[in-house]
């Protein structure tokens, strides 16, 4: 119980991190179970059976609500946090790698961030290729051959626009003007059907 908070504290984001505190749950579950068992044993006969029935019904209701949230609601609401679209965008880049001179991935929004390490993972690039590079804290600035990750929408990109480049950026207000003036070749949608990233040329 004393060691369980350490993973939640040793992180660079969302301190304390609730998911990293999950190792402490069994302790609280055991305490709650002992308390529930003590409460049920205070009754006898029909009253005890009635209490057990109420507890079982309560468990079924709680489990049903949890299942609905876990399998239906949570995947949709946490799509951004788990960068669930990174694999789809990586595959799109890989499939069209020879068609463009450069790929600019512009992470200028909190709407959705396509992290470079997700691209490296899904494209099976060995770690040795980026060792020694001067990366930012989260590696949001990275140039690797044709792939260029940038954290902002620099004016340089607008000025040096090239139709042979592909620009991937969040579908938000910051990018709306640039997207509107170019040809959108692919939209990436989340589990709610909302566009979170757009590829334009």
C-alpha positions as CSV (number, residue, x, y, z in Angstrom):
1,X,0.0,0.0,0.0
2,X,2.9,2.3,0.7
3,X,4.6,1.5,-2.6
4,X,1.5,1.8,-4.7
5,X,1.5,5.6,-5.0
6,X,5.1,5.6,-6.5
7,X,4.1,4.8,-10.1
8,X,1.4,7.5,-9.9
9,X,3.9,10.1,-8.7
10,X,6.8,9.3,-11.0
11,X,5.2,10.7,-14.2
12,X,5.5,13.8,-16.3
13,X,1.8,14.4,-16.8
14,X,-1.4,14.2,-14.8
15,X,0.1,14.0,-11.4
16,X,-1.2,12.1,-9.5
17,X,-2.0,9.7,-12.4
18,X,-5.1,7.6,-11.5
19,X,-4.4,4.6,-13.8
20,X,-0.9,4.2,-12.4
21,X,-2.4,3.9,-8.9
22,X,-4.4,0.9,-9.9
23,X,-2.0,-1.5,-8.0
24,X,-3.5,-0.2,-4.8
25,X,-7.0,-1.3,-5.6
26,X,-6.8,-4.9,-4.2
27,X,-6.1,-3.5,-0.7
28,X,-9.2,-1.3,-0.8
29,X,-11.2,-4.2,-2.3
30,X,-10.2,-6.5,0.5
31,X,-11.1,-3.9,3.1
32,X,-14.5,-3.3,1.5
33,X,-15.2,-7.1,1.3
34,X,-14.4,-7.6,5.0
35,X,-16.7,-4.7,5.9
36,X,-19.5,-6.1,3.7
37,X,-19.1,-9.6,5.2
38,X,-19.2,-8.2,8.7
39,X,-22.4,-6.3,7.8
40,X,-24.1,-9.3,6.3
41,X,-23.3,-11.5,9.3
42,X,-25.1,-9.1,11.6
43,X,-28.4,-10.5,10.3
44,X,-29.8,-14.0,10.7
45,X,-32.5,-16.1,8.9
46,X,-34.7,-14.5,6.3
47,X,-33.3,-11.0,7.0
48,X,-29.8,-12.3,6.2
49,X,-31.0,-13.9,2.9
50,X,-32.8,-10.7,2.0
51,X,-29.6,-8.6,2.6
52,X,-27.6,-11.1,0.5
53,X,-30.2,-10.7,-2.3
54,X,-30.0,-6.9,-2.2
55,X,-26.2,-7.1,-2.3
56,X,-26.3,-9.4,-5.3
57,X,-28.7,-7.1,-7.1
58,X,-26.5,-4.2,-6.3
59,X,-23.4,-5.9,-7.6
60,X,-25.3,-6.8,-10.9
61,X,-26.4,-3.2,-11.3
62,X,-22.9,-1.8,-10.6
63,X,-21.3,-4.4,-12.9
64,X,-23.7,-3.6,-15.7
65,X,-23.1,0.1,-15.4
66,X,-19.3,-0.5,-15.4
67,X,-19.5,-2.8,-18.4
68,X,-21.5,-0.2,-20.4
69,X,-18.9,2.5,-19.5
70,X,-15.9,0.3,-20.2
71,X,-17.0,-1.2,-23.5
72,X,-19.1,1.6,-24.9
73,X,-18.6,5.1,-23.4
74,X,-14.9,5.0,-22.2
75,X,-13.4,4.0,-25.6
76,X,-15.1,7.0,-27.2
77,X,-14.3,9.5,-24.5
78,X,-10.7,8.4,-24.1
79,X,-9.8,8.2,-27.8
80,X,-7.6,11.2,-27.7
81,X,-5.7,10.2,-24.5
82,X,-4.7,6.9,-25.9
83,X,-3.9,8.2,-29.4
84,X,-6.0,5.5,-30.8
85,X,-5.7,6.9,-34.4
86,X,-1.9,6.8,-34.5
87,X,-1.7,3.4,-36.1
88,X,-4.2,4.4,-38.9
89,X,-2.2,7.5,-39.7
90,X,1.1,5.7,-39.6
91,X,-0.2,3.1,-42.0
92,X,-1.5,5.8,-44.3
93,X,1.9,7.5,-44.4
94,X,3.7,4.2,-45.0
95,X,1.3,3.3,-47.9
96,X,1.8,6.7,-49.5
97,X,5.5,7.2,-48.6
98,X,6.8,7.3,-52.2
99,X,4.1,9.7,-53.5
100,X,5.3,12.8,-51.5
101,X,8.5,14.6,-50.9
102,X,7.8,15.3,-47.2
103,X,5.2,14.6,-44.6
104,X,4.6,17.4,-42.1
105,X,2.8,16.3,-38.9
106,X,1.7,19.5,-37.2
107,X,0.7,19.1,-33.5
108,X,-0.5,22.6,-32.9
109,X,-3.6,21.6,-30.9
110,X,-4.8,19.8,-27.8
111,X,-7.6,18.3,-29.8
112,X,-5.3,15.4,-30.8
113,X,-1.6,14.8,-30.7
114,X,0.1,12.4,-33.0
115,X,3.2,11.6,-31.0
116,X,6.4,10.7,-32.9
117,X,7.0,7.7,-30.7
118,X,3.7,6.3,-31.8
119,X,4.8,6.6,-35.4
120,X,8.2,5.0,-34.6
121,X,6.4,2.1,-32.9
122,X,3.8,1.4,-35.6
123,X,6.3,1.8,-38.4
124,X,8.7,-0.6,-36.7
125,X,11.7,1.8,-36.9
126,X,14.5,0.6,-34.6
127,X,15.4,2.8,-31.7
128,X,19.0,3.0,-32.9
129,X,17.9,5.4,-35.7
130,X,16.9,8.2,-33.3
131,X,19.5,7.7,-30.6
132,X,21.6,10.8,-30.3
133,X,19.0,13.1,-31.7
134,X,18.2,16.2,-29.7
135,X,14.5,15.6,-28.8
136,X,12.2,17.6,-26.7
137,X,10.7,16.3,-23.5
138,X,8.0,14.4,-25.3
139,X,9.8,14.2,-28.6
140,X,7.3,16.4,-30.4
141,X,10.0,17.9,-32.6
142,X,11.5,15.2,-34.8
143,X,12.8,14.9,-38.3
144,X,13.4,11.5,-39.7
145,X,13.9,11.3,-43.5
146,X,10.7,12.6,-45.0
147,X,8.8,12.7,-41.7
148,X,8.8,16.0,-39.9
149,X,7.0,16.5,-36.6
150,X,6.4,20.1,-35.5
151,X,4.6,21.4,-32.4
152,X,3.3,24.6,-33.9
153,X,1.9,25.8,-37.3
154,X,4.9,28.0,-38.4
155,X,4.5,30.6,-41.0
156,X,7.4,29.0,-42.8
157,X,5.2,26.0,-43.7
158,X,2.6,28.4,-45.2
159,X,5.2,30.3,-47.2
160,X,7.1,27.3,-48.4
161,X,4.0,25.3,-49.3
162,X,4.7,22.6,-51.8
163,X,2.0,20.5,-53.5
164,X,4.4,17.5,-53.3
165,X,4.3,17.6,-49.5
166,X,1.6,16.1,-47.4
167,X,0.4,18.0,-44.3
168,X,-1.3,16.2,-41.5
169,X,-2.8,18.4,-38.9
170,X,-5.7,18.6,-36.3
171,X,-9.1,19.5,-37.7
172,X,-9.6,22.5,-35.5
173,X,-9.9,26.3,-35.8
174,X,-6.1,26.9,-35.8
175,X,-5.7,24.8,-39.0
176,X,-9.1,25.6,-40.6
177,X,-7.9,28.4,-42.9
178,X,-4.9,26.3,-44.2
179,X,-7.1,23.2,-44.7
180,X,-9.8,25.2,-46.5
181,X,-7.3,26.6,-49.0
182,X,-5.9,23.2,-49.8
183,X,-7.1,19.8,-51.1
184,X,-8.0,17.4,-48.3
185,X,-7.0,13.9,-49.3
186,X,-7.9,12.0,-46.2
187,X,-9.9,12.6,-43.0
188,X,-9.3,10.6,-39.8
189,X,-12.3,10.1,-37.6
190,X,-12.6,9.0,-34.0
191,X,-15.0,6.4,-32.6
192,X,-17.7,9.1,-32.5
193,X,-17.4,9.8,-36.2
194,X,-15.8,13.2,-35.5
195,X,-12.8,14.2,-37.7
196,X,-9.7,14.8,-35.5
197,X,-6.9,14.9,-38.1
198,X,-6.8,15.9,-41.8
199,X,-4.3,15.2,-44.5
200,X,-4.0,17.9,-47.1
201,X,-1.8,18.7,-50.1
